[in-house]
Amino acid sequence: MAEAASNALSLDGVCHDFGRLRALDGVSLDVRAGEVLCLVGPSGCGKTTLLRLAAGLEPIQMGRIVIGATVVACESVDLAPERRGIGMVFQDFALFPHLTAAENVAFGLHRLAPAERRARVAEVLAQFGIAELAEAYPHTLSGGQQQRVALARALAPKPALLLLDEPFSGLDSRLRDRVRDETLHALKASGAATLMVTHDPEEAMFMADRIALMRRGRIEQIGRPVQIYFHPASAFAASFFSDVNRLEGVVTGGRLETPFGPLETKFADGTSVEVLIRPEALHLAWAPEEQQTDKHYRTVARVTAARLLGRSTLIHLDLKGRDGHDCHLHSRVPKHVAFAEGDEVAVTLDASQAFVFPRLPASGGADER
């Protein structure tokens, strides 16, 4: 009971159909007081529908939604959005064009006395660094400034729950990085629980205390970013949060043979499996010297391309697999390296970043995005 009371939002067995399409299929999750939980997944997975149901923008069809200690939606209850005590920020910000920034922020503060309302507006505008824009109208503001006004408006009434729908998608990459950093600090300072929808895995990793990965109307995996990244529950989860190298094989003697040596696996002999290897799990060294001094380096590959990506370098590799077939793999190293096309390199595998799953039929969509 104590844990349930600490949840700002609880969804239990939520299903939702659009005609014959099942958009949500028995979704249950909790957002705890003070945490940021990101809903992430490919387009059409149901994440925005779930957010709209929590907001009261879609009538509930099946299941129950509780905000704080109040049932706001079930078979017999469906409270209007304005009665749910939530703050919302939409992808297009939805600012009132005929109101100034200060008037937009003050919109939800009608219950406060005028002096209190002015003080609260000034406080949140200052918190987002836009106090000097109080009298500006939305059409005179940049995208980043409009986004800050929308967030200030949502946080001004001090809601216990904030719902964000792709709030940074309309910003260019450099501005997006800065604004979402400011937003994260503002959310944590407010103490509000936040449910945020994003299609961007990196953004979810940056913003979230916990991530709920959705697929085909269901929760595929939920947990802290480090849990989902290093302990994915499926091939879909492993590949959603980073590029992966894919190898296939059949389990023999409790192991799977790879170009980098055998991998232990829990699957039964004869199981057809795929191995997903993150690019940063392939460590490279100059082949001739290392092979002479360290027998651990057994796999040699040829560099076909090396591309500096700013904070890392992506190396394209060709090597012979144990079955004699050519493999094309990617390695990502956290700095600029001197490898060039045609170089031979020794490759070793960090097995903690190699994940083995049963191989699905082609229609299974393990690489669905």
C-alpha positions in Angstrom: 0.0 0.0 0.0 2.8 2.4 0.9 4.4 1.8 -2.5 1.1 2.3 -4.4 0.6 5.6 -2.5 4.0 6.9 -3.8 3.0 6.4 -7.4 1.9 9.6 -9.1 0.4 7.6 -12.0 -0.7 4.0 -12.3 -2.1 2.3 -15.4 -3.5 -1.1 -15.0 -4.5 -3.4 -17.9 -5.1 -0.6 -20.4 -6.3 -1.7 -23.8 -7.3 0.5 -26.6 -8.6 -0.2 -30.2 -8.9 2.0 -33.2 -11.4 0.1 -35.3 -9.8 -3.4 -35.8 -6.4 -2.1 -34.8 -5.3 -2.9 -31.2 -3.1 0.1 -30.3 -2.6 -0.9 -26.6 -2.8 -4.5 -25.4 -3.0 -4.8 -21.6 -0.4 -2.2 -20.6 0.3 -1.8 -16.9 3.0 0.6 -15.5 3.6 3.1 -12.7 5.3 6.4 -12.6 6.7 7.1 -9.2 6.6 10.5 -7.5 9.6 12.6 -8.6 10.8 10.3 -11.4 11.1 10.8 -15.1 9.8 7.7 -17.0 10.2 7.8 -20.8 8.0 5.8 -23.2 10.0 4.9 -26.2 9.5 2.7 -29.2 9.0 2.7 -33.0 6.2 4.7 -34.7 2.8 3.1 -34.2 3.8 1.2 -31.0 1.1 2.9 -28.9 3.2 5.3 -26.8 1.3 8.5 -27.7 -2.0 6.8 -27.3 -1.0 5.8 -23.8 0.0 9.4 -23.0 -3.3 10.7 -24.4 -5.3 8.3 -22.3 -3.4 9.4 -19.2 -4.2 13.0 -20.1 -7.9 12.3 -20.7 -7.7 13.2 -24.3 -8.9 9.8 -25.4 -11.8 8.0 -23.6 -10.7 4.8 -21.9 -12.0 1.6 -23.3 -10.6 -1.0 -20.9 -8.4 -0.8 -17.8 -7.9 1.7 -15.1 -5.9 4.9 -14.7 -5.1 6.3 -11.2 -3.4 9.7 -10.6 -2.2 10.1 -7.0 -5.0 8.4 -5.0 -7.8 9.3 -7.5 -9.2 6.9 -10.1 -9.5 9.2 -13.1 -10.5 6.6 -15.7 -12.1 3.2 -15.7 -15.4 1.7 -17.0 -17.5 4.0 -14.8 -15.2 7.1 -14.5 -13.6 9.4 -17.1 -12.5 12.7 -15.6 -11.9 15.6 -18.0 -8.2 16.7 -18.5 -8.7 19.8 -16.5 -9.8 17.8 -13.5 -6.8 15.5 -13.4 -4.3 17.9 -11.9 -1.7 17.4 -14.6 0.6 19.5 -16.7 1.0 18.8 -20.4 3.5 19.9 -23.1 2.8 18.9 -26.7 5.1 18.5 -29.6 3.8 21.8 -31.1 3.9 23.6 -27.7 0.2 24.8 -28.2 0.8 28.3 -26.9 -2.0 30.8 -27.1 -0.9 33.2 -29.9 -2.9 36.2 -28.6 -1.3 36.0 -25.1 2.2 37.1 -24.1 4.6 34.6 -22.6 3.7 35.7 -19.1 0.0 35.5 -19.8 0.5 32.0 -21.3 2.3 30.9 -18.1 -0.4 32.5 -15.9 -3.2 30.7 -17.8 -3.5 27.8 -15.3 -3.1 30.0 -12.2 -6.6 31.6 -12.0 -7.1 30.3 -8.5 -4.3 32.3 -7.1 -4.6 35.9 -5.9 -3.2 38.4 -8.5 0.0 39.1 -6.5 0.6 35.4 -6.0 0.0 34.7 -9.7 2.5 37.4 -10.8 5.1 36.1 -8.3 4.7 32.5 -9.6 4.9 33.6 -13.2 8.1 35.5 -12.5 9.6 32.6 -10.7 9.1 30.0 -13.4 10.1 32.4 -16.2 13.3 33.0 -14.3 13.8 29.3 -13.7 13.9 28.8 -17.5 16.0 31.9 -18.2 13.3 33.7 -20.1 12.3 36.5 -17.7 13.1 39.1 -20.2 10.6 37.6 -22.7 7.6 38.0 -20.3 5.8 40.5 -22.6 6.7 38.8 -25.9 4.2 37.1 -28.0 4.7 33.5 -29.3 5.2 34.4 -32.9 8.2 36.6 -32.0 10.0 33.8 -30.1 12.4 31.1 -31.4 11.5 27.4 -31.2 13.7 27.0 -28.1 12.0 30.0 -26.4 8.5 28.7 -27.2 9.5 25.4 -25.7 10.7 27.0 -22.5 7.4 29.0 -22.2 5.4 25.8 -22.7 7.3 24.0 -20.0 7.0 27.0 -17.7 3.2 27.1 -18.3 3.0 23.3 -17.5 5.0 23.6 -14.3 3.5 26.8 -13.0 0.6 25.2 -11.2 3.0 22.8 -9.5 1.3 19.6 -10.8 2.1 16.3 -9.3 2.3 14.8 -12.8 3.6 16.2 -16.0 3.0 14.6 -19.4 5.4 15.4 -22.3 4.7 14.4 -25.9 7.9 14.6 -28.0 8.7 18.0 -26.5 12.1 18.5 -28.2 11.5 17.0 -31.6 11.0 20.4 -33.3 14.4 21.8 -32.2 17.7 21.5 -34.0 20.2 19.2 -32.6 22.5 21.7 -30.8 19.5 23.6 -29.3 17.8 20.3 -28.4 20.7 19.1 -26.3 20.8 22.4 -24.3 17.1 22.7 -23.8 16.6 19.1 -22.7 19.4 19.5 -20.2 17.7 22.6 -18.7 14.4 20.8 -18.7 15.7 17.8 -16.8 17.1 20.0 -14.1 13.8 21.9 -13.9 11.8 18.7 -13.7 14.0 17.4 -10.9 13.8 20.7 -9.0 10.0 20.7 -9.3 9.5 17.2 -7.8 6.8 16.4 -10.3 6.5 12.9 -11.7 7.0 13.0 -15.5 5.8 10.6 -18.2 7.5 11.6 -21.5 7.0 10.2 -25.0 10.0 10.1 -27.3 11.0 8.2 -30.4 14.7 8.9 -29.8 16.6 6.2 -27.8 19.5 8.5 -26.9 17.0 11.1 -25.6 15.3 8.5 -23.4 18.7 7.4 -22.0 19.5 11.0 -21.2 16.2 12.0 -19.6 14.9 8.9 -17.9 15.2 7.5 -14.5 13.4 4.5 -16.0 12.5 3.6 -19.6 9.5 1.7 -20.8 10.2 0.3 -24.2 7.0 -0.4 -26.2 6.4 -2.6 -29.2 3.1 -3.4 -30.9 1.0 -2.1 -28.1 2.8 -3.8 -25.2 5.7 -3.1 -22.8 8.7 -5.0 -24.2 10.9 -4.1 -21.3 11.0 -1.6 -18.4 13.8 -0.6 -16.2 16.7 1.8 -15.6 18.6 2.8 -18.7 21.7 0.9 -17.6 19.6 -2.2 -17.1 18.0 -2.1 -20.5 21.2 -1.3 -22.3 23.4 -4.0 -20.6 20.6 -6.6 -20.0 18.2 -6.4 -22.9 15.2 -8.7 -22.7 15.0 -9.4 -26.4 16.8 -8.9 -29.7 14.4 -6.0 -30.4 15.4 -4.3 -27.1 19.1 -4.8 -27.8 19.0 -3.3 -31.3 16.7 -0.4 -30.4 19.2 1.4 -28.3 22.2 1.1 -30.5 23.5 -0.3 -33.8 24.4 -3.9 -33.6 26.4 -6.5 -35.5 24.4 -9.7 -36.2 25.8 -13.2 -36.4 23.8 -16.4 -36.7 24.6 -20.0 -35.7 23.4 -23.1 -34.0 24.1 -24.0 -30.4 26.3 -27.1 -30.0 27.5 -28.4 -26.6 26.0 -25.4 -24.8 28.1 -23.0 -26.8 27.9 -21.0 -30.0 31.0 -20.6 -32.2 31.8 -17.1 -33.4 34.8 -15.6 -35.2 36.0 -14.5 -31.8 35.8 -17.8 -30.1 32.9 -19.7 -28.4 30.1 -18.0 -26.4 28.4 -19.8 -23.6 24.6 -19.9 -23.9 21.6 -21.1 -21.9 19.8 -22.4 -25.0 19.5 -26.1 -25.9 21.7 -27.8 -28.4 20.3 -27.5 -31.9 18.7 -24.1 -31.2 19.1 -21.6 -34.1 20.2 -18.3 -32.6 21.5 -14.9 -33.5 24.2 -12.9 -31.7 23.9 -9.2 -31.4 27.2 -7.4 -30.8 27.4 -3.7 -30.0 30.1 -2.0 -32.1 31.9 -0.8 -28.9 32.3 -4.5 -27.9 34.8 -5.1 -30.7 38.2 -3.9 -29.5 40.9 -3.3 -32.1 44.7 -3.4 -32.0 47.5 -3.4 -34.6 47.6 -7.0 -35.8 51.2 -7.9 -36.4 52.7 -6.7 -33.0 49.8 -7.9 -30.8 49.7 -11.3 -32.4 53.4 -11.8 -31.6 53.1 -10.8 -27.9 49.6 -11.7 -26.8 48.0 -15.0 -28.0 44.6 -13.6 -26.9 44.4 -11.7 -30.2 43.4 -14.5 -32.6 41.0 -12.8 -35.0 42.4 -10.6 -37.8 40.2 -8.3 -39.9 40.8 -5.9 -42.7 39.7 -2.3 -42.3 37.5 -1.2 -45.2 36.6 2.3 -43.9 37.2 4.5 -40.9 34.9 7.5 -40.2 35.4 10.0 -37.4 32.0 10.8 -35.8 33.2 13.5 -33.4 33.4 11.7 -30.0 34.1 8.3 -31.6 35.3 6.6 -34.7 33.4 4.0 -36.6 35.5 1.3 -38.2 34.2 -1.0 -41.0 35.7 -4.4 -40.9 35.8 -7.5 -43.1 36.8 -10.9 -41.8 36.4 -14.6 -42.4 33.8 -16.4 -40.3 34.4 -19.8 -38.8 32.2 -21.2 -41.6 34.5 -19.6 -44.2 32.0 -16.9 -45.2 32.9 -13.2 -45.2 31.6 -11.1 -42.3 31.2 -7.3 -42.4 31.2 -5.8 -38.9 31.4 -2.4 -37.3 33.6 -1.4 -34.4 33.2 1.9 -32.5 36.1 3.3 -30.6 35.9 6.3 -28.3 38.5 8.5 -30.0 40.2 9.1 -33.3 42.5 6.3 -34.3 45.0 5.9 -37.1 43.5 2.8 -38.8 43.0 3.3 -42.5 41.5 1.4 -45.4 43.5 -1.8 -46.0 45.0 -2.1 -42.5 44.9 -5.4 -40.8 43.8 -5.3 -37.2 43.4 -7.8 -34.4 39.9 -7.9 -33.0 38.8 -9.2 -29.6 35.2 -9.3 -28.2 33.9 -8.0 -24.9 31.4 -10.8 -24.3 29.4 -8.7 -21.9 28.1 -6.7 -24.8 27.2 -9.7 -27.0 23.7 -11.0 -26.6 22.3 -14.3 -27.8 18.7 -14.8 -28.6 16.7 -17.4 -30.5 16.6 -16.6 -34.2 13.1 -15.4 -35.2 11.5 -16.0 -38.6 12.1 -13.1 -41.1 8.6 -11.8 -40.3 9.3 -11.7 -36.6 10.7 -8.2 -37.0 13.6 -8.4 -34.5 15.0 -5.3 -36.2 11.8 -3.4 -36.1 12.3 0.3 -35.4 
